[in-house]
């Protein structure tokens, strides 16, 4: 009979919280419907409030439980070219559309867990990119790869693969692959050149990039959403503001261009100069900032950038405003692309491994554990020790997946390899504990297990030192394996191994 000490209770609590992190409350696999992956901007569906992440549960009173249900309803509804009523019920409310063709949205089945999978498992979007009206050279392709990597990293997008490629005619392209996004999402990310200019009249004060901008505030008191309100039509608006620090040369240009401007009456906050500071993004005016009279002719390196966002709800407006601010900050930091890019080919990547691979891994893992159980049973001739070994291994897998779900870590092929390596290491260490618990009968079981744990601690730090370089080796290509394995062996040394030691101690005594 195993006594439940605090180490075993810690294992139980960790498993429970991990299951909650993986499946959610209520469990995601109990939800019915389909989830919206993307909505084409400026479409009727977008204007009526349909957004990515909403779950469609009914259409025209018919329950939607799968992609097949959605397709059947769409095919039956849109037969001719006549405009029809398309009543969509989602988890965020009801949306009534009058359309002559299917809504411009992409959907998928609701994920059964909160686990995120990488490009190897979940697929994503792929774009083949070249210069618009410009033939890329080898050096230009290399420079563009670096700029795009910087831009995607600043956006915080994970599992991005950007690489230079060429055809038999020696034409150079850039191949971009991103996990878990739609082709339209990828097209939006790379189609914008990001040419940012701040002008007073027709004169440029500064441009985006390190030449004119030394730093951009991204958080804290110098950056954030300042206010939100609702207009008479029910649309919510929010404003953002962040500090921008100019180079001395750009600050001097601003001082020179404002020197001869006149002062016009303002409001209670003060008077302003006769011309504003206009902000242009790819030739489009995105904001116009009034310049305080105190800044006339003054060389200042700090200015304040403002903007806004909107949505059908206050939460949606805040999200849109935050996204607009992050986008503008990114372009100001990274600067413009050297020239406009053209997407030559844009498509969806089918998962290279997918559900079949995951099933194969599960079957292989199951039979491996059965094999381990048989060997341990023959070796130690105690069924209860076999049971606690299997319980510990399964618990360790659950906790690793729970941590991955909690930190939104993308599980790819290398991540799965890391989990398998962790399982193998864990079984080895548990066998060490079982062996040590039966040796040296002149000392107590407690002392024997202390010796076993000392061996395991030494092995942990050896593995830790050997795995850390893999976080950067191979340009980060091995990061998935390193992170997953580090999570696994750390969970083992802190939670599962101590609990297993307590279980073995209870059995041996």
N, C-alpha and C positions, 0 to 999 in steps of 0.2 A: 504494500500500500504506500503510495507516494504522498508525503506530507507537503502541503502547500505553504511554503515559506514566501517571504516577500519577493525573492527573485523569480519564483514561478508566477506569482501574481503580476509582477511587472511584465513578464512575457505575455500573459493573458490580456492585460490591458493594452499592450502594444499591438497585439493581433486584432483586438476589437477596433481600436482607433484606425488601424490600417485598412480593415474591411470597410469602415465608414468612408475613409479617404478614397478608396477604390470605387465603391459602388454608390456612395452618397446616401443622403436621407431625404425623401424615400429613395429606395434603390432605383438607379436609372433603368435597369432592365425591366422594371415594371411599367415604365412609361410607354404610352402608345402614341403613334403619330410619326411624322417625318420632320426633320430639322432643315431649316433654310440655311444653305451654305453661302449664298451670295444673292444680291438683288442689284440688277443693273440700274445705275443712277440715271435720273431724268426719265425713268419709266413710270407708268401709271402705278405699278406696284410700289415703287419707292416713294412716290408722292403721297400715296395713301397711308404710308407708315410701316410697310413690311420691311423687316430688317434681318440681317444675318443673325442666326442663333435662335430665332423664334421657332416654336414647334407648332406645326399645323396638325390639328386634331380632327377638323371637319371641313368639308367643302360642300356647299349647297345642301347642308343637312345630312350628308353621308359621312360616316366615320372613316377616318384615314388611319390605317395601322401599318402600312408598308408602302414602299415605292410603287408596287403593283397597283394598290388602291388609288394612289395619286394619278398614275398614268391612265387608268381606266376612266376616272372621272374627267380628266382633261380631254381624252379622246372622244368621249361621249358628248362633252359640252361644246367643243369647238369643231363643228362639222363644216359649216360654211364660213362666209366672211361677215355674217351679221354680228352686231354687237350684242353680247349676252351678259347677264348678271352672274358674277362669280363671287360668291359669298364665302370668305375664308375665315374660319374660326381658329385662333391660335391661343397659346398660353398667355399672350399679352393682350388679348381682346379680339374683337370681331372687325374684319376689314371687308368692305363691299366694293368690288371693282366692276366696271362695265367695260368689257374687252371684246375685241373681234378676233383675237389670237391668244394663245396661252400666255400667262404672265411670264415676264422675263426674269425668272429666278432659277437657281439650281438648288436641288435638295438631295438629302441622303437619309438613310435610316438613322434613328437616334442611337448614339453610341451606348453600349450596355455598361460601360465603365467610364471613369474619369481619366483613365490612362491615355497618354498621348504617344502615338507611334511615329517613328521617323519615316523618311522617304522610302526606305527599304520595305516597310510594312504597309503604310497607309496610302502610298502614292502621293500625288500632288500635282504641280503644274510645271511645265517646262517651256522655255522660250529660247529661240535662236535669234540672236540680236546682231545687227550690223549698223554701220553709220548711215544716216539718211543723207543721200546725195554725197556720200564721202566713202572712199575705199580705205579701210583700216589697214595700217601697217602693223608689223609685229610688235613694235614698241608701243604704238597707240593702243593696241589690244591689251597689252600687259598693263598699261597705265589705267585703262578703263576698268579692268578687273579689280585693281586696287581701290579705285574710287567707288565702284559699286559695292564692294565688300564693306567699305567704311560706311556707306550710306545704309546698307541693310543692317549692319551691326548697330548703328546709331538708332535705327527704328526699333531695335530689340527683337528682330525676327530670327527665330532659331531654325536650325537644320537647313541652311542655305548652301548650295553648291554652285560656285561660279568658276568657270574654267574657259581658257581660250581654245578654240578649235579652228580648223581650216579644211577646205575641200581640195579635190584633186587639181583645181585650177589655181590653188594657192590664195583663194579668197579667205580672209580672216573674219571669224565670227566670235561671239561670246555666248556660251551655253549657260543658262541660269535654270536651276532646279530648286524648288521650294516645296517642302512637305506640307500637306494639309491645307493648301490654298487652291482656289479655282483659277483657271486661266485668266479670267477678267481681273481678279485681284492682282495677279502678277503683272498683267499689262498696265494696270494703274500705277504700279510701283516703279516701272522702268520707263514708261512713255514720257514722263516729265523730265525735261532737261535740267530744271532747277536753276534757271538763270535769274538770280535775285539782284535787283538794283533799287537803291534808294536815291530819289531825285528831288531836287528843288528846281521847279520849272523844267527845263530841258537838260540841266546839268546833273551829272551823276555825282553823288556824294560818296557812296561806298557800294561795293558789291559783296555777295556772299563768298566765303572762303577765307583762308588764313591771311591773304594779302592785306585785306582791310579790317578783318575782325580778329581780335586777340582772344576773346572768350565770349561765351553765351551762357547766361544763367539758366539753369534747367530745373532748379528746385529751391526750396527754402523761401525766405521772405522776398527774394528778388524775382520770383517766377511763380505763376499760378493763376487760377481762375478768380477774378475779382468780384463779379456780380452775375446774377441770373434774374430774368424777368419773363413775363408772359405778355404777348401783345393781344389786341382785341380779337384776333382770329383763333386764339388758342395755341399758337405756336410759341414754344419756349426759346429764349435766346440767352446765351451766356457770353461774357467777355473775358479775355485773358490779357495778361501783361507780363513781360519779362525784360530784364536788363540786358543790354548789349554793350560790349566794350570795344571801342574802335582803336585802330592803330594810330600812332601820332600823325601819320600822313593823312589818313582819312579825317581825323579830327581837325586838322588844319584846313582841309578842303571845305568842311562844313562851316568853319569860322569865316573863311573867305567868301563863300557863297551867301552867307547871311548878313555880311557886313553892310551891304547897301539896300537891304530890304526895309520897307517902312513898317511902322507899328499901326495896327488897327485895333479898335475897341473890342474887348472880349466880354467875359462874364464876370461873375463874382470872384472867380479864381485868378483873374488877371487879364492883361492884354497879350496879343499875339502878333507875330510877324505877318506880313501881307501874303506870303506864300507858304503852303504846307510842305512837309516832307512826305512825298508820295512813294509808296512801296509797291514795286512791280515784281511779279513772278511770272517768268516766261512771257513777258510783254503785257500781262494783264494786271490792272490796278487792283491790289488786294486790300490796301488801307491807305488812309491819308491822315497824317499826324500833324496837328497844329504845333507850331514852334513858339515857345514862350519868348516874350521880348527880352528876358534876361539872357537868352542865348545868342542874341545878335552880335556877330563878330567874335564870339567867345570860342576858344579852342577847348572843347570838352571831349573826353574819351568815353563817357558813359551816356547812353540815351535809353529811352524806354520804348519798347515795341509793343503794340496792342493788336488785338484781333478778336474774332468772335466765332461762334458756332450755334447751330439751331437744332431743334428736334421736336417731335410730337409730345414728348414728356420731358420733365425736368432732368431726369437721369440720362435720357438720350441726348439732350442738349449739352450736358456736362461732358459726356463721352466724346461727342463730336467736337466740342471746344478743345478738350484735352488733345484729341488727335490732330486738330488743326495747328495747335501750338507746337506739338512735338514735330510735326512735319516742317513747319517754318524754321524751328530751331535747328533741325537736321540739315536743311538746305543752307542755312547761314553758317553752320559749322563746316560742312563738307564742301561747300561751294558748288558751282555749276559743272555739269559734265562738259567736256571740251566741245562737243557738238551733239546735235540731237540724234537720238537712236531710233532705229526702225526695227520693229519686230517682224522678222522674216517668217517665222513659224511659231505658232503658239498652240499647245495642246495639253492634254491631261496625261500624266504618267500613271499607268496601271501599276499596282503594287508588284514588285519583283518577287516578293515572297508571299505576302498576303495571308489569307485565312488558312489555306492549305498548309503553308509552312508552319504556322502557329500550332495547328492540329498535330502536325508531325512531331514538333518539339514536345508537345504535351504527352503524346503517346510514348516517345522515346524516354522522356523524363520519368513517366509512370513505370515503365518496364525496368528502367535503371534502378529506381528505388526498390522495386520488388526484388531485383537481383541483389542489391545491397542488403535488404532485409533477410534474404535467405542465407547469404554468407555470414552475416552477423549472428543469425540464429544458430547456425551450425557451429560457429566459433565459440560463442559464449553460452549457448544452451539455456538462455533465459528469454522467454517471449516478452516479458515486460520491458526488458532493456531494448529489444527490437522496436517495441511500440513507442517508447519515449524518444528513441533516435529518429524515427519517422515523423513523430509529432514536431520535434525540434526543427527538422529540415523543412517541413511544410510551413511551419510558423515563420521561419527565416525568409522563405520566398514571399510569403504574404506581406511581411514587414518591408522588405525591399520594394515591392510593388506599391505599397502604401506610401512610402517616402517619395517614390517616383511620381505618384499621382499628386502628392501634396506640393511638391516643388515644380510641377509641370515639366518634368524631365522627359524628353522625347526618347522612347525606347526604340532603338534600331537594331540591326543585325549584331553590331559590336556590343550593344547593351545586353542583348540576350546571351551573347558569349560570356559577358561579365557575370551574369547571374549563374550560368552553368559552372564557371570557374569558382564562384563563391560556394555553390553547393558541394563541389568536389573538395574544396578546402575545408568546409564545415564538417563533412563526413570524416575526413582524415583526422581532424582535431577531436571529434567525438570518439573515434576509435582509440585515440591516445588516452582520453579520459577513462574509457572502459578498461584499457590495458593497465593503466596506472592504478586504478581502483582495486585491482586484484593482486598487485605486487606488494612486496615488503610488508608481510603480515605482522611484523614486529611493531609497526607503527599504525596509528589509527587511520580510519578511512578518510577523515578530514585532512590529515597531513598528506596522505597519498594524492588526494585531489588537488591540494595546494601545489604539489610538485607538477602535476599534469597542467595546471593552469599557468604555471611559470613557463613551461615549454610553449604553450599556446601564445602567451604574451610576447615571447621572443619571436615566434613565427609571424605574429601580427606586425610588429615593427619592421621586420625584414621585408614583408610584402608591401608595407606602406612606403618604405624608402624606394623600393623597386618600381612602384606604380606611379609615383609623383612625376617622374620625367615624361611618362606617357601622355600627360595632360597637354604637353606642348610638342612632343615628338611627331614627326610626319605632318607638320603644319596643322596639328590638331586633329588629324584624321582618326587617331586612336583615343580621342577624348571620351567617347561613349563607353568604351570598354573600361577605361581607367576609372571614370566616375562611378559607374555601376558597381564595379568590383570594390572600390573604396567604401561605398555605402554598405555593401554586403558584409565585408570583413569587419567594419566598425560596428554594425548591428550585432554581428556574432560575438565580438569581444565584450560589448556592453550589455547585451540582453540575452541572446539565445544560449551562448556557452555557459554563463553563470547559472541559468535556469536548468540546463541539462546536467550540470555538475550537481546541483541540489537534488535532482531526480535520481541520479545514479547513487548519490550518498544515501538517500532514503531507501533505495532498493537494497543496497549492500548491507545496510545496518539492520 
